[in-house]
Amino acid sequence: MLSPVIQKLVDDLKHKSSKGPISGPEDALIRVNKLTGKAGAFYEKIRYFVDYKEEHTIRRSAIERIIRRKVMIEIDNNIGLSLLEELVSGGYLPNDRVGEDVAKDIQRILNRFLVVKKHIGSKLLRNLKLKSRLINLAASEIDLFLFPRPNDTLLVEAFYGSIKNAIKYSGELSNIQFGRQVYIACRRLLLQDDDPTIFYSLWLKSVPEWATISSEEDLRKMNVDFFVLIKNIILELEDPIRFQIQSKIRNQALYFSVLKEIVDKYGAETEQVFADTHHLDENIKTVLEKKNKKENERIKKSGKRAIVYVFCTKIILAFFLELPYEIFYIHFINYVALVTNILFHPFLLFLMTRGIKPLGDKNTKKITEGIHSVLYTGDVKKMYVKPSSSGILLNFTFFILYGVLFLVSFGIILWILISLGFNFVSILLFLLFLTFVSYFGLRIRYNAERWRIRDEEEGTIALLWNLFTLPIVRIGRWLSVKFASINVFVFVLDFLIEVPFKLVLATSDGFLSFLKEKRDETY
């Protein structure tokens, strides 16, 4: 017999549809020329390569980029059809399959956010971060409209429902606030959602009548301060309590991740799989084997992409910063430092992304037992989350100890670099890329290892290594968060290349269609 949470899940699966807005043959379809489509898809591949985002967020990021360009640069608010045309030419939507009427639905979605933008306009001018969030929201809603994933919502709700009473909290957050933090952690772990996607899900929870809004008058009737709402959701996403919650529920998220694969495969027939434990166990084993293979391929693919990106960036910085500094300021070229600075970080990233070891029968057995517990008994081990309650003196002591750890880690590296004759610029570039590469390399491996049960205790060697590398990784994370928007390649593509390139594509597509018509008239 299934637990109440899982029974509700399988019942809901029988009534859900996952069809996207693909049109029938009687509709006017969006069609781009084959040559235009190839050029657009090639550009998107280049854009994907230079903008280091998670693979599953690329499509939504493309929608966001198109909206941002058309609203903020081209000053065009009526963009439903042109957005769809760009998605088709970029290979995100199938050619000759999407009806032009879908553009009206897209425009209605955009209009809702334009109404909010107008409603809180003067405040947005003073806060570009909030204006950017509105574009994030519009892109997330359009992505989900074009590519609906109803199973994801059902699974997240089931995951949240299974653990919300088992995770205990003793802190200053209210039960509602803490519940939303648990929900955020569930989406982040189960669906690998990024902040913009989670932002949209929290937005819908805060404004359930969102789909009914069509004018500023509707907003006034709702009596919701959207400016404050956006700021509050941003604060929720930045609350550090999420890290503690994620750590506590990671294994439970793994069980539901396997269940998600089974649900995606069987859909409404999932209940039959759950009812047959032998069939279920075979599916669990198959899922884990496929995921281990897929994650190995993905980690290598992500690694190659990151290696090429780091290598190209390092060469550019070496020739524009390090080499001129040595030639014109210290009048000496240290080839050892120069070559080390170019080759070391790509090689380090290569080693960090060489793949992961097999999951093993022991891991499969633990996951199977955990899934059985989720499905049939609903029993979840109690988990306790509490904010740090250390006194001022103890916190100060921890701060001093962390500072010592920081000095030891970077001190050893500095001593080695100085011994090799690195100058100030060489050292700065080496440390900068070391922190970035360490963070991104570990993040790639962490994502790949999410199909492995995490034990509570670490080995001594692993603990010592993590202590030594923690300051380096933390600095890398801080830099990546603070300067994520500073990407020279992305800036050049967005502001100097994309606008004229998209204009040329649109003109070329129209001209090629014109030539085809004239040719047909000739015959």
Summary of the structure (lengths in Angstrom):
residues: 523
radius of gyration: 25.9
end to end distance: 70.1
largest distance: 89.3
contacts: 1526
relative contact order: 0.10
helix: 77%
strand: 2%
